[in-house]
Amino acid sequence: RDETITIVQNAILDKLSQDDDFRDCIITSKFTDPSGGEITLNDRNECFTYFPELKQKINSLVPPRFDSEVKVCEITAQSPCGSTQTITKNVYTKDTLVASSDTQIIIRVYLWEK
């Protein structure tokens, strides 16, 4: 396993799990806009839509020879945390748990060579 993969995955997970506003969004499935309005999300992955600068930072961490996907999933039997990509190469995954008193969320990073 290429050490670059581990470094990139750790950097992505650190960036996502340490952003308090993003954490709040994925835990509550809600986004509070700057004017104080609250938007309820159908899918926790929609949080990326409301944090474009964070998504941009994540993309900048991925070296050009790799493709990546990040998934946000609630831990339930009905919610597998699989990639939406069709990948025919070796895929490397790493995840972290983000939790509140009543919600457990997985942030999973998929990385593969182009």
C-alpha positions in Angstrom: 0.0 0.0 0.0 1.4 3.4 -1.1 2.1 5.6 1.9 0.6 8.5 0.0 -2.8 6.8 0.2 -2.7 6.7 4.0 -1.5 10.3 4.2 -4.2 11.6 1.9 -7.0 9.6 3.6 -5.9 10.8 7.0 -5.8 14.4 5.9 -9.2 14.2 4.4 -10.8 12.6 7.4 -9.1 15.1 9.7 -10.3 18.1 7.7 -13.9 16.8 7.6 -14.2 15.5 11.2 -12.7 18.7 12.7 -15.0 21.2 10.9 -17.6 21.9 13.5 -20.3 23.3 11.1 -19.9 20.3 8.8 -20.0 17.9 11.8 -23.2 19.5 12.9 -24.7 19.2 9.4 -23.9 15.5 9.1 -25.1 14.6 12.6 -28.4 16.6 12.4 -29.1 16.3 8.6 -29.7 20.0 8.8 -27.9 23.1 7.4 -28.3 26.5 9.0 -27.7 29.2 6.4 -26.0 32.5 7.4 -29.3 34.3 7.8 -30.4 31.7 10.4 -32.7 29.7 8.2 -32.6 25.9 8.6 -32.7 23.5 5.7 -33.5 19.8 6.4 -31.6 17.4 4.1 -32.8 14.1 2.6 -29.3 12.7 2.5 -26.4 13.5 4.8 -24.1 13.6 1.7 -26.0 16.8 0.7 -23.9 18.6 3.4 -21.1 18.8 0.8 -23.4 21.0 -1.3 -23.5 23.6 1.5 -19.8 23.5 2.2 -18.2 24.0 -1.3 -15.0 25.4 0.2 -14.5 22.3 2.3 -15.2 20.1 -0.8 -12.7 22.1 -2.7 -10.1 21.6 0.0 -10.7 17.9 0.0 -10.3 17.7 -3.8 -7.0 19.7 -3.5 -5.6 17.1 -1.1 -6.0 14.3 -3.6 -2.9 13.9 -5.8 -3.6 14.0 -9.6 -2.9 10.3 -10.1 -5.8 9.4 -7.9 -9.6 9.5 -8.0 -11.6 9.7 -4.8 -15.0 9.7 -3.3 -16.2 10.6 0.2 -19.4 9.1 1.6 -21.3 10.1 4.8 -23.5 7.3 6.2 -25.5 6.7 9.3 -24.7 3.4 11.0 -27.8 1.3 10.3 -28.4 -2.1 8.7 -30.5 -0.3 6.0 -27.7 2.2 5.2 -24.7 0.5 3.7 -21.8 2.9 3.2 -20.7 1.8 -0.3 -19.2 3.7 -3.1 -21.5 4.9 -5.9 -18.6 4.6 -8.4 -17.9 1.6 -10.7 -14.3 1.0 -10.1 -12.2 -1.7 -11.8 -9.0 -1.0 -9.9 -7.8 -1.6 -6.3 -9.8 0.7 -4.0 -8.4 1.8 -0.6 -10.9 2.8 2.1 -10.5 4.5 5.4 -13.2 5.8 7.7 -13.8 7.6 10.9 -16.8 7.8 13.3 -18.5 11.0 14.2 -21.0 10.7 16.9 -23.4 12.6 19.2 -25.4 11.2 22.1 -28.0 9.6 19.7 -26.4 9.5 16.3 -23.4 7.7 14.9 -22.1 8.7 11.4 -19.3 7.2 9.3 -17.2 9.3 7.1 -15.6 7.0 4.6 -12.9 7.9 2.0 -12.4 5.9 -1.1 -9.2 6.3 -3.0 -7.9 4.6 -6.2 -5.4 5.2 -8.9 -6.7 6.6 -12.2 
